[in-house]
Amino acid sequence: MSDDLGELLGARPPKGIEKLPEEQQHQLADTLQRARRAQAKALATAGEQSLRYVPAPLRGAVRKAVGL
């Protein structure tokens, strides 16, 4: 399971985490994945909401420029 955590973290997990039981490592990996999905959703929502402050004729160009 520490391989999954390593992929999520982008590095090898700390030794203390590697010593956790597999079930807890799995739970930690799931929690990290859910948190990242929630963060991505919140960022996408914020990006879309910020376009309300851009004049309508420019929104398409701004959306394309910032990758929304």
N, C-alpha and C positions, 0 to 999 in steps of 0.2 A: 504494500500500500504506500510505502514511502516514495515509490516511484511516481505514483499519481500526485502526491504532494509536491515532489520535486518539480514535476511539470507545471503545476499550478504556481509554485513559488518562483520558478525560474532558476532554482538552485537546490542543492541538497538540503533537506530539512535539518534543523538543529538536532543534535544528538538526543536531547530530552524528548523531542517529538518522536524520533525514531524508536524510542524505548516504550512509547505508549502501546497498549494492546491494539491489534489490527482493527477491532471494532471502533475504537476511539479515533484512530487515524482515518478510517473511512468516514466517520461522522465529521471530522475536521475538514476533510477534502470536500464533502458535500456542502458544508457550511460556507467554505470559501467560494465554491462554484455559485451557490445561491447569492452570496454577497456581490460577486462580480457581475452576475446577470442583473441584479437590482441596480447596481451602480451604472451599468451600461444603459439600462432603461431610463434611469433618472437623467443621465447626460443627454440622451437622445431627446427626451421630453424638453429639457432645458434649451437645447439647441433649436428645436422647433418653435418653442415659445419666444425665444429671442428674436426670431424672424418677424414677429409682429411689429417690431420697432423699425424694421427696414421698409422703405416705401414699396408698395405692391409691385411696381414695374421692375424693381431691382431684385426681388426675392429669388427668382430663378437663378440669376447669375451668382448671387451671394451663396445660395444653397449649393451650387456646383463648386464654387471656389473653396468653401469650407468642408465639402465632402458630406453633406447631409442628404 
